[in-house]
């Protein structure tokens, strides 16, 4: 969310702040800051907006979200268990004990698929090597 400071050394400036921050809620209710609509520009009213201004909202969840997917920059594509809570992502090589049963089952299935694919790729590579010589 964006706020405009009404008092202090930042008076008149617009800033991006976390939407879930209780301190910001207190500042808004005290009248020290005001919420600015998301489609508003960051500039002072009457001036042309700066080119390339963006409205960025980081991924954020209050509840724990579990998933199974490969590491974003992994080269082998091996599946991992992902835990997303607030703006934090935690990657596991295998399902931790607090993971839900459906995530554990899905990880086992994805791992079996990945192992079968790796075995098939290795067999195809070995066949290509044998036929090449």
N, C-alpha and C positions, 0 to 999 in steps of 0.2 A: 504494500500500500504506500501511497505517497502522502506526506504531510507538508504543510507550510508553517514554518516557525513564525509566531506572532510577537515574541519577546526574546530578549537575550542577544548575544553576539551574532546569532544566525538569523535574526529577524528578517523576514521577507524571503529567505531561501527555502527551496523545496528539496526534500530528501526522501529517499526510499528507506522504509523501515519494515521490520517483520510485522506481519499482520497479527501474530499471536502474542505480542509483547504487552504485558500488563502495565509496564511503565508508560508506554505510549498511550494506552487507554486513559491513564491518570492525567497525562499532559493534555489530552484532548478535552477531558471533562473539566479541567482547571482553566481552560482557555489560553494556555500557553502555545498551543499549536492547533491547527485545523486540518481536517482531512481534505485532500485534493482529489477530485475525480480522476480515475485512471486514464481517461482520454485527454486530460488537460496537459498542456506543455509544461516544461520545467522552468520556463523563463518568466520574467516579469510581465504582467499583462500589458499589451500594447506593442511589445517587441516581437519580431519574427522568431519562430522557433529555430534552434540550432539544427543543422543537418545531422541525421544519423542518431537522434535521440531514441533510446529503446526503453521499453517497459519490461523489466526482467523480474520474473518470479521464480525463485528456486524450487525444485521439487520438495514438497513438504507433506508429511502425513502424521497425524496424531496417533493413529493406531498402527500396530505392527503389521506390515505386509510382507508375506513370504513369497518366494518365487524360485524357479529353477531355470538357469540359463548359463551359457558359457561366459567366461571372463571377457570383459569388453576388449581387452588388448591381448588376449591369449592366442597363441598360434595353433594350438592343437584342437580347440573347440570342445574340450572336456567340460561336461556340465558341472555346475556348482550350485549350492543353495545360497540364495540371497535374502537377507533380512533388511527391510527398509523401515526405519523408524525415525520420525521427525525428518531431518535432512541428511541422515546418516545411512550409508549402505555398508553392510557387513557381508563379506563373502566367505563361505565355508566350503572345504573340500568334500565334506559329507554332511548329512543332516545332523544338526546338534540335537540334544535330547529335548529341548523345548520346542522343536519344530512340529507343526501339526502332522497328523498321520497321512493326509493326502499329499503333503509336500514330500514326505519320506517315500511314499509309494511312487510318486512322479519322478523323484530323483533316481530311484532304483531302475525304473523303466528307461529313463533318459540315459543312464549310465550303461545299461545293457545295449541300447541302440548304438551308443558311441563306441563301445567295445566291439560290437559286431561290424560296424563301419570301419574301424581301425584295422580289424583282422582282414576284412575284405580288401582294403587298400593295400595292406602288406602282401597279401596273396597275389594281387594284380601286379604289384611292383616286382615281386619275385619272378612271376611268369614273364614279365617284360624283360627282366635281366637275363633269364634263361634263353629266351628267344633271340635276344640281341647277340649272343655269342654263339 
